[in-house]
Amino acid sequence: MASLALHHTRTVFPRLALPWQTAAASGVLLPAALAPTPLSWLNNGLQSLLELFPPFLLAVPKKKVSHSRKSMRSADKGLKDKQNIVNCPGCGMPKLSHHLCAECYSSMTRQWKKETQADAARVVEMLLYRAKAIRGTVNQQPTMSLVSRSRFIRPFAMRAASTTTPRGLPAILAKHPEDVVITFAKRTPIGRAKKGQWKDTPVDELLHGLFKATLAETKLDPSKIDDICVGTCHPPSPLYVSRAAALAAGIPHDVPISTVNRLCSSGLMAIRNIAHAIQAGETSIGLALGVENMSLNPRPTPEITEAVDKHAEAHDCIQPMGWTSEMVAQTYKVSRKTQDCYAQISHSRASDAQARGVFADEILPVEIRGKVASNDDPIRAGVTVESLAGLKPVFPQWGEGSTTAGNASGVGDGAAICILTTRARAEKEGMEILGKWVGSAVVGVEPKYMGISPIAAVPKVLAQYGLSKEDIDVFEINEAFASQFAYCVEQLQIPIEKINPNGGAIAIGHPLGMTGVRQVVTGLAQLRRTGAKVLLTSMCVGSGMGAAGIFVNEAGRVASKL
């Protein structure tokens, strides 16, 4: 059987000299050479096979035989032709010539188990050593990835080691060939819904213009793109229009595309999906986009059946977002004045940044219907707390009626894009590395208080990567409503100077599917201007969820426009 196993695998492993070949070379008589001799399963020739394959892959000859131990032990019972009994070349015990030897099969299985257990121990020891080198201490309760059973083929174990979660600031700043990096991050200007520059521009036209501008700017060969993911919420048939826009922009038909909808975090989920595909080895270069046109596709009225609607939290899932803002303000005592103060900060920062040309670093001028757009149009200058205080409530029928058009995010239109790949591929292709994807987290909260979800998402993603709030240089937290934003800032106890330094959605606008990517584009641009390192983005999500992501700047510092 040993000779048979080696014969069947000789195209992979070096062939061993069989007894008759040795005899022919040395002049020994052929009958003597063919006499069965005991052969140890642990000799050097078989050791390489035992390391890579389980015994059932080695011990199967060409003809079909029974593999059960019971059948092997009783194989010589009731035989009519005793001439088929031979001595096993492995242990010398009698066996049928066309059957496996039960004794050798058992010995081989025991040896294979011993080898795999030792291999698993070496993998765990290696991973714990790496973790200790990074953190200085060994986690006394390692994650399942450290203690899971070793797979048959060793390269899989090595891949698992390369995808273990980095923990601590030095770990996320370290550079490795398999890192997921961002080589391009831009957005279109944002248009004010119903009145702005994109009010008559459907989603497919927005995407088409952004695809074309991106390919022209980056000189990226579209045939090298492996996958595209688009985050969007409200357009009808989003997959069809996204696919059509990509094809019309010159992206080959063999490049697949998908859409993802997790409401306000859809753009971040698109980045996450592409990053995970790259980490899994399924994709090498991918595009992640976020897009929304709320002028043409306002929030559809969700409908649920009467049976589902009877559940209180299920009923809350479909309530208007303005209702959730008032619930947060009323429940957590966020006054109208507090909301207006936070809103004024956002308006003043955004108008100041626009006046200094700060947003030019992140906006990619897009030509649609012969017109080139390069500036955000929702931003207003000269907004004061007093002017905000004079605005009427938008939702007076709920709570205390503290939400206004001035302290809530404006609905808007726009799109944003990131190109992701591995560090090794980026360096090979000569692509500029802007930043690194570290990871993300998602959470769920009560639907009526969906706006406060960043207070759960931010600590979760920080704990996930062994970071503290002090390790983060810039926070981009979505300003869906001043009520929820103010409460999150105060509960997280983050200095307001670190949050949305160039204003947020209250001033710039909140095209739902775009926001997740837009925050990454804006945050990375701010890190480049200041020479800072770590960005954390977060947003609340309709129906009671939240999301957060961490990114690292690798572009160095550019000319400041502070």
Secondary structure, DSSP 8 states (H G I E B T S, - for coil): -HHHHHHHTTTTS-----HHHHHHHHT--HHHHHS-----TTSHHHHHHHHHS-HHHHS--SS-----HHHHHTTTTT-S-GGGEEE-TTT--EEETTS--HHHHHHHHHHHHHHHHHHHHHHHHHHHHHHHHHHSS--SS--HHHHS---SSHHHHHHHHHTS---SHHHHH---TT-EEEEEEEE---EETTTSTTTT--HHHHHHHHHHHHHHHH---GGG--EEEEE-SSSSSHHHHHHHHHHHTT--TTS-EEEE--GGGHHHHHHHHHHHHHHTTS-SEEEEEEEEETTTS--------HHHHTSHHHHHHTS-HHHHHHHHHHHTT--HHHHHHHHHHHHHHHHHHHHTTGGGGTB--EEETTEEE-S-SS--SS--HHHHHTS-BS-TTSTT---BSSSB---EEEEEEEEEEEHHHHHHHT----EEEEEEEEEE--GGGGGGTHHHHHHHHHHHTT--GGG-SEEEE--SBHHHHHHHHHHHT--GGGB-TT--HHHH---HHHHHHHHHHHHHHHHHHHT--EEEEEEEETTTEEEEEEEEE-S-------
